[in-house]
Amino acid sequence: MTRRSWRPIVYRLRDRGPERALARVRSTGQAALGLVIGIILLLSLSAGTLAATVMQHDPLISSDVIQHLAYRALQSGIDTYLAAANDNPNIVNCNSSNTSSTSLTCPTSQLAPLDTWTTVTGSSTNPVTEYYMWTNPALCFNTACSAVSSTAGQTLDYVKELVYGAAQSGLNTTYQSSYLYLVPENGFLTHIWWSNYESTVPATGDTSTCTYDWNNNYQGPDTQNPGNFNSSNCAAVYFGPGDTLFGPVYSNDSIYVSNGPNFGSSTDPGTVTTHDPNCLFVSPGDGHGTPSTCASANTSDVGTYNTANSSYNAKLEPLPTTDTSLQSVAAQNGCVYSGPTTITLHNSGTTEYMTVNSPDTPYTTSSGTQYNQSSGTNQDLNSANNNECYAGGNTTVPVPSNGVVYIENTPSTQTCQSYANPFEGQSGTGKYSQLGMYYGQTSSPNCEGDAFVQGQLTGDLTIATQNDIIIDGNITYQDCGANFDSTFANQCTYNSNGTPNDALGLIAFAYVEVNRPLYYNYVMTTCGQTGAQPAPYCDPSGGAGLTIDAAILALNDGFGVNNYAVSGNGSSPYGGATEGALDVYGSISQDYRPAVGTFSGNSVASGYSKYYLWDSRLEYVNVPYYLDPGTPRWSIASTAVNQGVNCVGTALPGVWTYSDNYGAYPNSPGSCVAP
């Protein structure tokens, strides 16, 4: 019994080794499980703490994100305003008091964000919606943007525009605002004089042998005849005695001067800028025509100019070579005419009319109304406006609604009428014919896209041609006078009350030329005198000078006077005296440089002397669809973001007038109502 009892005990003792190992395993597993549970608990507690922290800081993060989106919306507002101003430069004149769906210069369709929150494209589907809004711009003529006594002759410093951005998440809306400062950039309109070459149009029409003076080692424009500044192929054209240009001057070429021309006055000297890498002016006739001597030309051969701000080695500005884009514009709510077209501008009150004679342009008669045909490319494609473009003999029609008239070369599908070109002479006789005596004549003069223009303008208008523009009489603005002089009298003030500002664009593919008709080498009788023929067979000056209020652009040739070299006192075979001053109030831009007169010593020998006065309103007043030298019309000078913007109140910044003092322009914006 004893032995039997002892053996099981021994067995159990021997068997406890595996049992203890299993226990150890169980104990270790329980510890691991506890550790895992502990870690999970720790992570859970940490996650809860982290979540609580995130929940505590989430409003700050949300606020930062919304602030960023509000700033992004503000940038959208700035970008859209700049784009709108470059699409329609008159936008800077538009405010909450002069917009309407029927407005030509301030259309509602282009001003949707003015005084109205506009949703940033694509943001409405996001959790945070973004908005922007424009306010009324201010035109600033000094750094402080304070009042000026009159805008006549004032140079625009900048345009000040307040823009808002907003981001909205639920009931939370955050705002940003910025003052946008725009400056005018279109070199054609920001200068009284802009030229590509300072030489005559190449006689053969081949430009390959004609270049810039500086590009020909300062030996003149003709590369085939170096040193010959009077080459028959392309000759240098000088600013000479009696020439006065008031306003900024630019040229891609060297500027030839002799005998003291003036660029401005002693009280208001003009800046001169050239792309010439070495010289501002050259005067080869007296030895001041090389990089080493041209500095002397600045003082010896020039009268007045702004020595401090004038400069050479400026960036090259390219010139467009065609104006056909304006034909497409004129085909939509404008007028397109075929072949030689006579246009006389006149007005009744504030309504502008033009008397038109365009023999090659087809038209029909229906129910007593005569209008251009409604098909084809040679007339207004909007049939409702076709009666505006009637082209029958000397018929008066309103200036077209979009302010653009285009004269095309007569298409081959139409008939070029005999004597359609007034320069062909009196119908049936050819008497007084000017064929061969004007610039830009083609082999088919009765098919040329020429415009013969004179008269008085109120409002804004652009006349563009596929060939020439011939000025055969005074062209003046109703808003201001004529006979400008050194006192700068009769300049136009800015119409800030919504009345259209007078501005005329004359854009020619070839020449813009002043007519000086001859008859057997005599200058014909002065227009309006007894025995004078009608224009263009009469001398528009007669020695009294001529006024042209316009922005002039000649894309492939230039601005000049035909028959400018004919001189004398009227009793010699080469009759005709000098014409007096050619007063241009506006701007002149051209490829080459035809002459307007000749001079001998310090006196004008034939043709006209120059008196060119820049219309500084062209920086900001609209000339419909005017072209530019490869630059936008407006650029951003700077922006200034306002911090801590609120959105209370309903009043926009006031509508600007030149008598307002914009030193009080709101620095703490209070003109946005929540979107």
Secondary structure, DSSP 8 states (H G I E B T S, - for coil): -HHHHHHHHHHHHHHHHHHHHHHHHHHHHHHHHHHHHHHHHHHHHHHHHHHHHHHHHHHHHHHHHHHHHHHHHHHHHHHHHHHHHHHSGGGGG--TTS-BTT-SSSBGGG-TTBTS-EE-TTGGGSSSEEEEEE---EEESSTT----S--TT----EEEEEEEEEEEETTEEEEEEEEEEEEE--TTTS-SEEES-SB---TTS-GGGB--TGGGTTS-SBTTSTT-TT-SSS-B-EE-TT-EEES-EEESS-EEE-S--EEB-SSSB--EEE--SS-SEEBGGGTB-STTTHHHHHHHS-----TTT-BSS----------THHHHHHTTTSEEEESSEEEEEEEETTEEEEEEE-TTS-EEEETTEEEE-SSSSSS-S-GGGGGGG--STTEEEE--TTSEEEEE---TTS---TT-SGGG-STTT-TT--TTSSTT--S-GGG---EEEEEEE-SEEEEEESS-EEEEEEEEETTS-S---TT-TT------SS----EEEEEESS-EEE---EETTEE--BTTSTT--STTSSBS-TTS-EEEEEEEEESSS-EEETTTT--S-SSSSS-----EEEEEEEEEEESS---SEEEETTEEEEEEEEEEEE-GGGGTS--TT---SSS-SEEEEEEEEESS-------------TTS-GGGS-SS-------
